C-alpha cells in the first residue's frame, strides 16, 4: 500500500516538474503568433444556421419571436391583436418563401447561442504556457499589486477606445517591468514572454471613458519593443506555418485559413 508520505512525495515531484516546464517555457525562444491563433479552433467548428440568413431575414425571425411572445401574454389590447397577428403571419410567410424552417431555427437558437459564446471564450490549448511573440497595440492600464506595469494588447488600433474590445480569447493582458515603449497608443509594439491562460475581468479608463476588459490570456512579458513590421505580417502566422509544415503537410492537409 502506498503510504501518505509516498503520495506527498509523488505530488511534490509532479509539482516540481510542472514548475520546471513553466520555467523552461519562459526561457525558450519565443514563437511568433497572431491574434487569430489564440482562440480554440475546435470551438469555431459548429453549425450556425443563422450565419448566412442576412439582416432582413434575421429581423423577420426576431419579429416572429417578439410577436408570438406578445400575443401569448395578456397585455395586448383587443383592437391591437388583429394587427399584430397579421404582421406575424407576414413574417412567417416571408421566411417560409425564402426557404427557412422557422420551427427548426427557433429550436436551435439557444444551442447556437451557447456555441457562439464558447467560440468567444475558448482558448487554444496548444498555446498555454508557451514562449510567444506577438505584435499589436498596447493599452496602458496602470500597475498590479506587485508593482508591475499592466497593459492590454489588442489587434487593431482604436480598440477599446473608438471600437469595442476584441473577444476575451483574443485580448491579452500583459504584465511587464519596463517603460512603455510606444510614444502613443497608435504605435504597434512587439511583446515577447510567457503566454498562459488566465481569466481576468477588469474595468479600465481609456480616452472615451471606462471600458470593461475581459481577457482569457496573460502574457508575462520579458520584452516590449516597437514593432519591426508595423504594416502587418503575412496572411499566416509563423506558428501556424510551423505547425502546418511539421504536421498537417505530412498528412496531406491544406494550410489553415486566417478567415
C-alpha positions as CSV (number, residue, x, y, z in Angstrom):
1,X,0.0,0.0,0.0
2,X,1.3,3.5,-0.9
3,X,1.8,5.4,2.3
4,X,0.8,9.1,2.7
5,X,4.5,10.0,2.7
6,X,4.9,8.4,-0.8
7,X,1.8,10.2,-2.0
8,X,3.1,13.6,-0.8
9,X,6.5,12.9,-2.4
10,X,4.8,12.0,-5.7
11,X,2.6,15.1,-5.7
12,X,5.6,17.2,-4.8
13,X,7.6,15.7,-7.6
14,X,4.8,16.3,-10.1
15,X,4.6,19.9,-8.9
16,X,8.4,20.4,-9.4
17,X,8.1,19.0,-12.9
18,X,5.3,21.5,-13.7
19,X,7.3,24.4,-12.4
20,X,10.3,23.2,-14.3
21,X,8.3,23.1,-17.5
22,X,7.0,26.6,-16.9
23,X,10.5,28.0,-16.3
24,X,11.8,26.2,-19.4
25,X,9.0,27.7,-21.5
26,X,9.7,31.2,-20.1
27,X,13.3,30.9,-21.3
28,X,12.6,29.2,-24.7
29,X,12.9,31.1,-28.0
30,X,9.6,32.9,-28.4
31,X,7.3,31.6,-31.2
32,X,5.8,34.3,-33.4
33,X,2.0,34.0,-33.3
34,X,-1.0,36.1,-34.4
35,X,-4.3,37.0,-32.7
36,X,-6.2,34.5,-34.8
37,X,-4.1,31.7,-33.3
38,X,-5.4,32.5,-29.8
39,X,-9.0,31.0,-29.9
40,X,-9.5,27.3,-29.7
41,X,-10.0,26.1,-33.4
42,X,-12.4,23.4,-32.3
43,X,-14.7,25.9,-30.7
44,X,-15.3,27.5,-34.0
45,X,-16.4,24.3,-35.7
46,X,-20.2,24.3,-35.1
47,X,-23.2,24.5,-37.4
48,X,-24.7,28.0,-37.3
49,X,-27.9,28.2,-39.5
50,X,-28.3,31.9,-38.7
51,X,-24.9,32.9,-40.1
52,X,-26.0,33.1,-43.8
53,X,-29.5,34.4,-43.3
54,X,-28.8,38.0,-43.9
55,X,-30.0,41.0,-41.9
56,X,-33.6,41.2,-43.3
57,X,-34.4,37.5,-42.7
58,X,-32.9,37.7,-39.2
59,X,-35.1,40.7,-38.5
60,X,-38.2,38.7,-39.7
61,X,-37.3,35.9,-37.4
62,X,-36.9,38.3,-34.4
63,X,-40.3,39.7,-35.3
64,X,-41.8,36.2,-35.1
65,X,-40.3,35.6,-31.7
66,X,-41.3,39.0,-30.4
67,X,-44.9,39.0,-31.7
68,X,-45.6,35.4,-30.5
69,X,-44.4,36.3,-27.0
70,X,-46.6,39.4,-27.0
71,X,-49.7,37.6,-28.3
72,X,-49.3,34.8,-25.7
73,X,-49.4,37.4,-23.0
74,X,-52.5,39.1,-21.7
75,X,-51.1,42.6,-22.2
76,X,-52.2,43.1,-25.8
77,X,-55.3,45.3,-26.3
78,X,-58.2,43.8,-28.2
79,X,-58.0,46.2,-31.1
80,X,-54.2,45.7,-31.5
81,X,-54.4,41.9,-31.7
82,X,-55.6,41.6,-35.3
83,X,-52.8,44.0,-36.5
84,X,-50.1,42.0,-34.6
85,X,-51.4,38.7,-35.9
86,X,-51.3,40.0,-39.4
87,X,-47.8,41.2,-39.1
88,X,-46.8,37.8,-37.5
89,X,-48.3,35.9,-40.5
90,X,-46.5,38.2,-42.9
91,X,-43.2,37.5,-41.2
92,X,-43.8,33.7,-41.2
93,X,-44.7,33.8,-44.9
94,X,-41.6,35.8,-45.8
95,X,-39.3,33.4,-44.0
96,X,-41.0,30.3,-45.5
97,X,-40.9,31.8,-49.0
98,X,-37.1,32.2,-48.6
99,X,-36.8,28.5,-47.7
100,X,-36.2,28.9,-43.9
101,X,-37.5,26.3,-41.5
102,X,-38.9,28.6,-38.8
103,X,-39.5,26.0,-36.1
104,X,-36.2,24.3,-36.8
105,X,-34.4,27.7,-36.4
106,X,-36.2,28.5,-33.2
107,X,-35.3,25.1,-31.7
108,X,-31.6,25.7,-32.4
109,X,-31.2,29.2,-31.2
110,X,-30.2,28.5,-27.6
111,X,-27.7,25.9,-28.6
112,X,-26.2,28.2,-31.2
113,X,-26.0,31.0,-28.7
114,X,-24.0,28.7,-26.3
115,X,-21.7,27.7,-29.1
116,X,-21.1,31.3,-30.1
117,X,-20.3,32.2,-26.5
118,X,-17.8,29.3,-26.3
119,X,-16.2,30.5,-29.5
120,X,-15.5,33.8,-27.9
121,X,-14.0,32.4,-24.7
122,X,-12.4,29.1,-25.5
123,X,-8.6,29.3,-25.8
124,X,-6.1,27.4,-27.9
125,X,-4.8,24.6,-25.7
126,X,-1.6,24.4,-27.7
127,X,-0.5,27.9,-26.7
128,X,-1.0,27.6,-22.9
129,X,2.4,28.3,-21.1
130,X,4.2,28.9,-24.4
131,X,7.0,31.4,-25.0
132,X,5.4,33.6,-27.6
133,X,6.0,36.8,-29.5
134,X,3.1,38.8,-30.9
135,X,2.5,42.3,-32.4
136,X,-0.4,44.6,-31.5
137,X,-1.3,47.8,-29.8
138,X,-0.7,48.1,-26.1
139,X,-3.2,50.0,-23.9
140,X,-1.7,51.0,-20.6
141,X,-3.7,50.0,-17.5
142,X,-1.7,51.1,-14.5
143,X,0.1,48.6,-12.2
144,X,-0.8,45.5,-10.4
145,X,-0.4,44.6,-6.7
146,X,3.2,43.6,-7.3
147,X,4.1,46.9,-8.9
148,X,4.4,45.5,-12.4
149,X,3.0,47.6,-15.3
150,X,-0.2,46.2,-16.8
151,X,-1.5,46.7,-20.3
152,X,-3.9,45.1,-22.8
153,X,-2.7,44.0,-26.2
154,X,-5.2,44.4,-29.0
155,X,-5.0,43.5,-32.7
156,X,-6.3,46.8,-34.1
157,X,-5.6,50.4,-33.4
158,X,-8.5,52.2,-31.6
159,X,-9.9,49.1,-30.0
160,X,-11.4,49.7,-26.5
161,X,-11.5,53.4,-27.3
162,X,-13.2,54.1,-30.6
163,X,-14.1,50.5,-31.1
164,X,-15.3,47.7,-28.8
165,X,-12.7,45.4,-27.2
166,X,-11.9,42.1,-29.0
167,X,-13.4,38.8,-27.8
168,X,-11.9,37.6,-24.5
169,X,-9.9,34.9,-26.2
170,X,-8.3,37.5,-28.4
171,X,-7.5,40.0,-25.7
172,X,-4.1,39.6,-23.9
173,X,-3.4,41.1,-20.5
174,X,0.3,41.9,-20.4
175,X,2.4,42.4,-17.3
176,X,5.9,43.9,-17.8
177,X,8.6,45.6,-15.8
178,X,9.8,48.3,-18.2
179,X,8.9,51.7,-19.5
180,X,6.1,52.0,-22.0
181,X,8.0,51.8,-25.4
182,X,5.5,53.4,-27.7
183,X,5.2,57.2,-28.0
184,X,1.3,56.8,-28.3
185,X,-1.5,54.3,-28.5
186,X,-1.3,54.2,-32.3
187,X,2.2,52.8,-32.5
188,X,2.4,49.0,-32.8
189,X,4.6,47.0,-30.4
190,X,6.0,43.5,-30.2
191,X,5.6,41.7,-26.9
192,X,7.5,38.6,-26.0
193,X,7.2,36.4,-22.9
194,X,5.3,33.5,-21.4
195,X,1.8,33.3,-22.6
196,X,-0.7,31.4,-20.4
197,X,-4.5,31.0,-20.0
198,X,-5.5,33.3,-17.1
199,X,-9.1,34.6,-17.0
200,X,-9.3,38.2,-15.7
201,X,-12.0,40.8,-15.7
202,X,-11.3,44.5,-15.0
203,X,-12.5,47.9,-15.8
204,X,-10.0,50.5,-17.1
205,X,-10.2,54.1,-18.1
206,X,-9.5,55.0,-21.7
207,X,-10.0,58.1,-23.9
208,X,-13.7,57.7,-24.1
209,X,-14.3,56.6,-20.5
210,X,-14.4,53.3,-18.7
211,X,-14.2,50.1,-20.6
212,X,-14.6,46.5,-19.3
213,X,-11.6,44.3,-20.2
214,X,-12.5,40.6,-20.1
215,X,-9.4,38.6,-21.1
216,X,-8.6,34.9,-21.2
217,X,-4.9,35.3,-21.7
218,X,-2.0,36.7,-19.7
219,X,1.4,37.4,-21.1
220,X,4.2,37.8,-18.6
221,X,6.4,39.9,-20.9
222,X,10.2,39.8,-20.8
223,X,10.5,42.2,-23.7
224,X,8.2,45.0,-25.1
225,X,9.6,46.8,-28.1
226,X,8.4,48.9,-31.1
227,X,7.1,46.6,-33.8
228,X,9.7,45.8,-36.6
229,X,6.9,45.3,-39.1
230,X,4.2,48.0,-38.4
231,X,2.4,47.4,-41.7
232,X,1.4,43.9,-40.7
233,X,2.6,40.3,-41.1
234,X,1.9,37.6,-43.7
235,X,-1.6,36.0,-44.0
236,X,-0.4,33.1,-41.9
237,X,1.5,33.5,-38.6
238,X,4.9,31.7,-38.2
239,X,3.3,29.5,-35.6
240,X,0.6,28.3,-38.0
241,X,3.1,27.7,-40.8
242,X,5.4,25.8,-38.5
243,X,2.5,23.5,-37.3
244,X,1.4,23.0,-40.9
245,X,4.9,22.1,-42.2
246,X,5.6,19.7,-39.3
247,X,2.2,18.0,-39.1
248,X,-0.6,18.8,-41.4
249,X,1.5,18.8,-44.6
250,X,2.7,15.3,-43.8
251,X,-0.9,14.2,-43.7
252,X,-1.7,15.8,-47.0
253,X,-3.7,18.7,-45.5
254,X,-4.0,22.3,-46.5
255,X,-2.6,25.4,-44.7
256,X,-5.0,26.7,-42.0
257,X,-7.2,29.6,-43.0
258,X,-6.9,33.0,-41.5
259,X,-10.6,33.8,-42.1
